Amino acid sequence: MPKQEETVRAEVVISGRVQGVWFRGTACEEAQALGLTGWVRNTWEGKVEAVFEGPRPKVLQMVGWCHRGPPSARVESVEVKWKKATGEFGRFTVAY
């Protein structure tokens, strides 16, 4: 039997021109399409932060997307903290 994929959590902070460019909405669509759970939101500092939980390959794919973002975004940096998944989320949402 194949080994079950490891479930991981990535806590991500994205900097650059990432607000007012539909970053949160597009990130939510991408994460949902990958079957991830968690949330994405804007920060007061003009950044976007997110928590992604799911199978490692899917979370890695989502973190890769964060380096590009939607077409009108200009991502300057992506900070990632890897943690153990908590399973606390039922779905992926835009948090306010």
C-alpha positions in Angstrom: 0.0 0.0 0.0 1.3 3.5 -0.8 2.3 5.6 2.2 -0.1 8.3 3.2 1.1 11.8 2.2 2.4 13.9 5.0 0.0 16.7 6.0 1.8 20.0 6.7 1.1 23.6 7.6 2.8 26.6 6.0 2.4 30.0 7.6 3.2 32.5 4.9 3.8 36.3 4.7 3.9 37.9 1.2 5.4 41.4 0.6 5.3 43.7 -2.3 2.3 45.1 -4.3 -0.1 42.5 -2.9 -3.0 44.5 -1.7 -5.7 45.9 -4.1 -4.7 43.3 -6.8 -7.1 40.5 -5.9 -4.4 38.5 -4.2 -6.6 37.2 -1.4 -9.5 36.2 -3.7 -7.2 34.4 -6.2 -5.2 32.7 -3.4 -8.5 31.4 -2.0 -9.5 30.0 -5.4 -6.1 28.4 -5.9 -6.0 26.9 -2.4 -9.6 25.5 -2.7 -8.7 24.0 -6.1 -5.8 22.2 -4.4 -8.0 21.0 -1.6 -6.2 22.9 1.1 -7.6 24.3 4.3 -6.7 27.5 6.1 -7.1 31.3 5.5 -5.6 34.3 3.8 -5.9 38.0 4.9 -4.4 41.5 4.5 -2.2 42.9 7.2 -2.1 46.5 8.4 1.5 46.7 7.1 0.4 46.2 3.5 1.3 42.5 3.3 -0.8 39.4 2.8 -0.5 36.5 5.3 -1.9 33.0 4.9 -2.0 29.6 6.5 -2.2 26.6 4.3 -2.7 23.0 5.5 -2.8 19.9 3.4 -0.6 17.3 1.7 3.0 18.5 1.4 3.1 18.5 -2.4 -0.1 20.6 -2.6 1.1 23.1 0.1 4.5 23.4 -1.8 2.5 24.1 -5.0 0.5 26.8 -3.2 3.7 28.4 -1.7 5.1 28.4 -5.2 2.0 30.3 -6.4 2.5 32.9 -3.7 5.9 33.8 -5.2 3.9 34.9 -8.4 0.5 35.8 -7.2 -2.2 37.1 -9.6 -1.2 38.9 -12.8 -1.2 42.5 -11.3 0.7 41.6 -8.2 4.4 42.3 -7.8 5.7 39.9 -5.1 9.0 41.0 -3.5 9.4 38.4 -0.8 7.7 35.3 0.7 8.5 34.3 4.2 7.4 30.7 5.1 7.3 29.0 8.5 6.7 25.3 8.3 4.8 23.8 11.2 2.9 20.6 12.1 -0.7 20.6 10.7 -3.3 21.1 13.3 -6.4 20.1 11.3 -8.3 23.0 12.9 -9.7 24.3 9.6 -12.7 22.8 7.7 -12.1 24.7 4.5 -10.1 27.6 3.0 -11.4 31.1 3.5 -10.6 34.8 3.1 -10.3 36.1 6.7 -11.0 39.7 7.6 
